[in-house]
Amino acid sequence: MAAGAVAAPLLAKGRRVCKEGCPGCRLDQINKTNTGVPYLNFFYVWVVCLCAALPIQSLFPYLYFMIRDLKVAKQEEDIGFYAGFVGAAYFLGRTTSAVPWGMFADKYGRKPCIMISILSVIVFNTLFGLSTTYWMAIITRGLLGLLCGILGPIKAYASEVCRKEHQALGISLVTSSRSIALIIGPAIGGFLARPAKKYPNLFSEESIFGRFPYFLPCLVISALAAAAGVACIWLPETLHMYHDEKMEAIDAMGAQVTDLNIEDGKANQLGSDRMASTKSLLKNRQLMSAITLYCVFSLHDTAYLEIFSLWAVSSRKYRGLSLTSQDVGTALAISGFGVLVYQLVIYPLLAKYAGLIKPFRFAAVCYDYCCVQHSTKHSSDTRTKGCCQWYLCDSDVNI
């Protein structure tokens, strides 16, 4: 065993020794040899991110009709109340499991985390399309969010699978894949939901797509996720596997016993330093401020997707638009295309000439001003009933 440990590659930092056949060290050697952009690995990362993000965006165009068909709401104006819990179930599960999934990826590898996440999309997204009760819809969405822990590890993977000079490109692919999902996801949900009613020449009411009217969009996304799962087979692992417990015995070859004691002291000091570093993160005001702002605007982003969809398909007697799921899917797809263009073209220019903070401050102030003005405008309007008042107050700002 000692011979194998000695033959294993050493890292540049510290005296940590990799296991024999360490995948992280093997990938490092490949990246040292190949100086070009790893387009194939980046393509796999992009496809995996896309398939993981599609289930988030695809249900909003047809969520109103799904809740109505499940007959859980006693009155039509209560549909938004029950739809909110279905939309929130995914994010509740993801919030609960985000940190454990990060720990799992650091211990067992990025690739197992990615493959389990894709498998959860295949299974639970399909079951969501087959939901026959309200609680089945909530449980399947919650389990999908709980077991799809790809958000954090895939960003780490994108920066580890390439050379340092290509890390920015890898991270941008993760961001762009979500923007593409904002376009494709609503289009899939809007055009493929209730196919027996929209395309009676292709799908009959007696078929599985007639009995389960929201199964087809989920099936299409699950099929794409299955293709991404196959692509995951060729994903290289980036995690370094170290001999943590036996590192002293390996380092002690040809050294004195006193050297071992020194190394033990250094290891203990390293552990205490790591704990102190973790605690210092919580005291970092700039970091906590950035996390808080990210949470607030993520709330706005998700609220827009769900509230706009519910308001757009609501009846006109509740001051909705009475649109179809195709119309909502088209509107959200156009909105997603605008986000993509802004991220790829406009924002880089703003960040280059105005910095990172000024564009953000301007957008935040404009959004707050529009919300206050619109809330004041509609605060005395008693004709709006139920949750539709909230649909108007948020969606008009974003349209």
C-alpha positions in Angstrom: 0.0 0.0 0.0 2.9 2.3 0.8 4.3 1.8 -2.7 1.0 2.7 -4.3 0.6 5.8 -2.1 4.1 6.9 -3.1 3.4 6.4 -6.7 0.2 8.5 -6.5 0.6 12.1 -7.7 1.2 14.9 -5.1 -0.7 18.2 -5.1 1.2 21.4 -5.4 -0.1 22.8 -2.1 0.6 21.1 1.2 1.8 17.5 1.7 -1.6 15.8 1.0 -1.3 12.6 -0.9 -3.9 11.5 -3.4 -5.3 8.0 -3.6 -4.0 5.8 -6.4 -5.9 6.6 -9.5 -7.3 9.9 -8.0 -9.8 11.3 -10.7 -9.1 14.9 -9.7 -5.4 14.5 -10.2 -5.9 12.6 -13.5 -8.0 15.5 -14.8 -5.4 18.0 -13.6 -2.8 16.2 -15.7 -5.1 16.2 -18.7 -5.7 20.0 -18.3 -2.0 20.6 -18.1 -1.5 18.8 -21.4 -4.5 20.2 -23.2 -4.5 24.0 -23.1 -7.6 24.4 -25.3 -11.2 25.0 -24.1 -12.8 21.6 -23.1 -15.8 22.1 -25.4 -17.2 18.6 -24.9 -17.1 18.8 -21.1 -18.7 22.3 -21.2 -21.4 20.9 -23.5 -22.2 18.2 -21.0 -22.3 20.8 -18.2 -24.7 23.0 -20.2 -27.1 20.1 -21.1 -27.2 19.0 -17.5 -27.9 22.5 -16.2 -30.6 23.0 -18.8 -32.4 19.7 -17.9 -32.2 20.5 -14.2 -33.8 23.9 -14.7 -36.6 23.0 -17.2 -38.9 21.5 -14.5 -38.8 24.7 -12.6 -40.1 26.9 -15.4 -42.3 24.5 -17.3 -45.3 24.1 -15.0 -46.3 27.8 -14.6 -48.2 28.2 -17.9 -50.6 25.2 -17.0 -50.5 25.3 -13.2 -53.8 27.2 -12.9 -55.6 24.6 -15.1 -54.0 21.7 -13.3 -55.2 22.9 -9.9 -58.6 23.5 -11.3 -58.8 20.0 -12.8 -57.6 18.4 -9.5 -60.8 20.0 -8.0 -59.1 21.0 -4.7 -60.3 24.6 -4.8 -63.9 25.2 -3.8 -64.1 28.5 -5.7 -62.3 29.7 -8.7 -60.7 32.6 -6.9 -59.1 30.1 -4.5 -57.0 28.4 -7.2 -54.1 30.8 -6.8 -53.9 29.9 -3.1 -53.5 26.2 -3.8 -51.2 26.8 -6.8 -48.8 28.7 -4.5 -48.1 25.6 -2.4 -47.4 23.5 -5.5 -45.0 26.1 -6.8 -43.3 26.5 -3.4 -42.9 22.8 -2.7 -39.9 22.5 -5.1 -38.1 25.4 -3.6 -38.8 24.3 0.0 -37.2 20.9 -0.8 -34.2 22.6 -2.5 -33.7 25.0 0.3 -33.7 22.1 2.8 -31.2 20.0 0.9 -28.9 22.6 -0.6 -26.2 22.4 2.1 -26.3 18.6 2.6 -25.9 18.2 -1.2 -22.9 20.4 -1.1 -21.4 18.3 1.7 -22.2 15.2 -0.3 -20.4 16.5 -3.4 -17.3 17.4 -1.4 -17.1 14.0 0.2 -18.2 11.6 -2.5 -17.7 13.6 -5.7 -19.5 15.9 -8.1 -20.4 13.3 -10.6 -22.6 11.1 -8.2 -24.4 14.3 -7.1 -25.1 15.3 -10.7 -26.3 11.8 -11.7 -28.6 11.5 -8.7 -30.1 14.9 -9.5 -30.7 14.0 -13.1 -32.3 10.7 -12.0 -34.6 12.6 -9.6 -35.7 14.8 -12.5 -36.6 11.7 -14.6 -38.6 10.0 -11.8 -40.4 12.8 -9.9 -41.0 15.1 -12.8 -42.7 12.2 -14.6 -44.7 11.4 -11.5 -45.8 15.0 -11.2 -47.3 14.8 -14.7 -49.2 11.7 -13.6 -50.6 13.4 -10.5 -54.2 12.6 -9.8 -54.5 14.3 -6.4 -53.4 17.6 -5.1 -51.2 16.0 -2.4 -49.5 13.8 -5.0 -48.5 17.0 -6.9 -47.1 18.6 -3.8 -45.2 15.6 -2.7 -43.6 14.9 -6.1 -42.6 18.5 -6.5 -41.1 18.5 -3.0 -39.2 15.4 -3.6 -37.9 16.7 -6.9 -36.5 19.8 -5.1 -35.2 17.7 -2.3 -33.2 15.3 -4.4 -32.2 17.7 -7.2 -29.1 19.1 -5.5 -27.3 20.2 -8.6 -27.4 23.9 -8.2 -24.2 24.4 -6.1 -22.1 21.4 -7.2 -22.5 22.1 -10.9 -21.0 25.6 -10.4 -18.0 24.1 -8.6 -17.8 21.4 -11.3 -17.8 23.9 -14.1 -14.8 25.7 -12.6 -12.9 22.5 -11.8 -13.3 20.7 -15.1 -11.2 23.2 -17.0 -8.0 25.2 -16.7 -8.1 28.4 -14.7 -8.2 30.7 -17.7 -11.5 29.0 -18.9 -13.3 29.1 -15.5 -15.3 32.2 -16.3 -16.6 30.6 -19.5 -17.6 27.5 -17.5 -19.6 29.6 -15.0 -21.2 31.6 -17.7 -22.5 28.4 -19.3 -24.3 27.6 -16.1 -26.0 31.0 -16.1 -26.9 30.9 -19.7 -28.4 27.4 -19.5 -30.9 28.8 -16.9 -31.8 31.7 -19.3 -32.4 29.1 -22.1 -34.6 27.2 -19.7 -36.6 30.4 -19.2 -37.4 30.2 -22.9 -37.8 26.5 -23.6 -39.5 25.5 -20.3 -42.6 27.7 -20.5 -42.9 27.0 -24.2 -42.9 23.2 -23.5 -45.5 23.6 -20.7 -47.7 26.0 -22.6 -47.9 24.2 -25.9 -47.9 20.6 -24.7 -50.2 20.7 -21.8 -53.7 19.3 -22.4 -52.7 17.9 -25.9 -56.0 16.0 -26.4 -57.9 19.3 -26.4 -55.4 21.3 -28.4 -54.4 18.7 -30.9 -57.4 16.3 -31.1 -56.1 14.9 -34.5 -52.9 13.6 -32.8 -54.1 12.7 -29.3 -57.4 11.2 -28.3 -59.3 11.7 -25.0 -58.9 7.9 -24.3 -55.1 7.9 -24.6 -52.8 8.4 -21.7 -52.3 12.0 -22.7 -56.1 12.5 -22.6 -56.5 10.9 -19.1 -53.4 12.7 -17.8 -53.5 16.1 -19.6 -50.3 17.4 -18.1 -48.2 14.3 -18.6 -46.8 15.2 -22.1 -44.7 18.3 -21.1 -43.4 16.4 -18.1 -42.6 13.4 -20.3 -40.7 15.5 -22.8 -38.6 17.1 -20.1 -37.9 13.7 -18.5 -36.8 12.4 -21.9 -34.4 15.2 -22.2 -33.1 14.6 -18.7 -32.7 10.9 -19.6 -30.5 11.9 -22.5 -28.5 14.2 -20.2 -28.2 11.2 -17.8 -26.6 9.2 -20.6 -24.2 12.1 -21.2 -23.2 12.1 -17.5 -21.5 8.8 -18.1 -18.7 10.6 -19.9 -18.4 13.3 -17.3 -15.0 13.2 -15.7 -14.9 13.4 -11.9 -13.1 16.5 -10.5 -12.9 15.7 -6.8 -9.5 14.9 -5.4 -9.5 11.8 -3.2 -7.0 12.2 -0.3 -5.6 9.8 2.3 -6.6 11.9 5.2 -6.4 9.3 7.9 -3.1 7.8 6.9 -1.4 10.9 5.7 1.0 10.9 8.6 2.2 7.3 8.0 2.9 8.2 4.3 4.7 11.4 5.2 6.8 9.6 7.9 8.7 7.4 5.5 12.4 8.3 6.1 11.4 10.9 8.8 11.8 11.0 12.5 9.1 10.4 15.1 9.3 14.1 16.1 8.4 15.1 12.6 5.1 13.1 13.0 4.2 15.1 16.1 4.9 18.3 14.3 2.7 17.2 11.4 -0.1 16.3 13.9 0.1 19.7 15.4 -0.1 21.3 12.0 -3.1 19.1 11.1 -4.9 20.1 14.3 -4.1 23.8 13.6 -5.4 23.4 10.1 -8.7 22.1 11.4 -9.1 24.9 13.8 -8.2 27.4 11.1 -11.0 26.0 8.9 -13.6 26.4 11.6 -12.5 29.9 12.3 -12.7 30.7 8.6 -16.2 29.3 8.4 -17.3 31.4 11.3 -15.7 34.5 9.8 -17.9 34.1 6.7 -21.0 34.7 8.8 -19.5 37.9 10.1 -18.6 39.2 6.7 -21.1 42.0 6.1 -20.5 42.3 2.4 -21.0 38.6 1.9 -24.1 38.5 4.0 -25.5 41.5 2.2 -24.9 39.9 -1.2 -26.6 36.7 -0.1 -29.6 38.7 1.3 -30.0 40.7 -2.0 -29.8 37.4 -4.0 -32.6 36.0 -1.9 -34.8 39.1 -2.2 -34.5 39.2 -6.0 -34.8 35.5 -6.4 -38.1 35.9 -4.5 -39.1 38.5 -7.0 -38.1 36.3 -10.0 -40.1 33.3 -8.8 -43.1 35.5 -7.8 -43.1 36.9 -11.3 -43.2 33.5 -13.0 -46.0 32.2 -10.9 -48.1 35.3 -10.3 -48.0 36.4 -13.9 -49.0 33.0 -15.1 -52.0 32.8 -12.6 -53.1 36.3 -13.4 -52.9 35.8 -17.2 -55.1 32.8 -17.2 -57.6 34.0 -14.6 -61.1 34.9 -15.8 -61.8 38.5 -16.8 -64.5 38.8 -14.1 -61.6 38.6 -11.6 -59.7 41.1 -13.7 -57.5 38.5 -15.3 -56.7 38.2 -19.0 -58.4 34.8 -19.8 -55.4 33.7 -21.8 -54.6 30.1 -22.8 -51.6 28.2 -21.7 -50.1 28.7 -25.1 -50.3 32.4 -24.7 -48.7 32.3 -21.3 -45.9 30.0 -22.6 -45.3 32.4 -25.4 -45.2 35.4 -23.1 -42.8 33.8 -20.7 -40.6 32.5 -23.5 -40.3 36.0 -24.9 -39.5 37.3 -21.4 -36.8 34.6 -21.1 -35.3 35.6 -24.4 -35.1 39.2 -23.2 -33.3 38.0 -20.1 -30.8 36.0 -22.3 -30.1 39.0 -24.5 -29.6 41.2 -21.5 -27.2 38.8 -19.9 -25.1 38.1 -23.0 -25.1 41.6 -24.6 -26.3 44.5 -22.4 -25.1 43.6 -18.9 -21.5 42.9 -19.9 -21.3 46.4 -21.4 -22.9 48.0 -18.3 -20.6 46.0 -16.0 -17.6 47.1 -18.1 -18.3 50.8 -18.1 -20.4 51.4 -15.0 -19.1 48.7 -12.7 -21.1 46.0 -10.9 -22.9 48.0 -8.2 -24.3 51.0 -10.1 -26.5 49.0 -12.6 -27.8 46.9 -9.7 -28.7 49.9 -7.6 -30.4 51.6 -10.6 -32.5 48.5 -11.3 -33.4 48.0 -7.6 -34.6 51.7 -7.2 -36.6 51.5 -10.4 -38.3 48.3 -9.3 -39.1 49.7 -5.9 -40.5 52.9 -7.3 -42.8 51.0 -9.8 -44.0 48.7 -7.0 -44.9 51.6 -4.7 -46.7 53.5 -7.5 -48.7 50.5 -8.6 -49.6 49.5 -5.1 -50.9 53.1 -4.4 -52.9 53.0 -7.6 -54.7 49.8 -6.8 -54.9 50.0 -3.0 -58.4 51.5 -3.1 -59.7 49.3 -5.8 -62.2 46.9 -4.1 -63.3 45.3 -7.4 -60.3 43.0 -7.3 -61.2 39.8 -5.4 -59.0 37.2 -3.8 -55.5 36.6 -4.9 -56.0 38.3 -8.3 -55.2 41.7 -6.6 -51.7 40.4 -6.0 -51.4 39.1 -9.6 -52.0 42.6 -10.9 -49.7 44.3 -8.4 -46.7 42.3 -9.4 -47.3 41.4 -13.0 -48.0 44.9 -14.3 -44.6 46.0 -13.1 -42.9 43.2 -15.0 -44.8 43.2 -18.2 
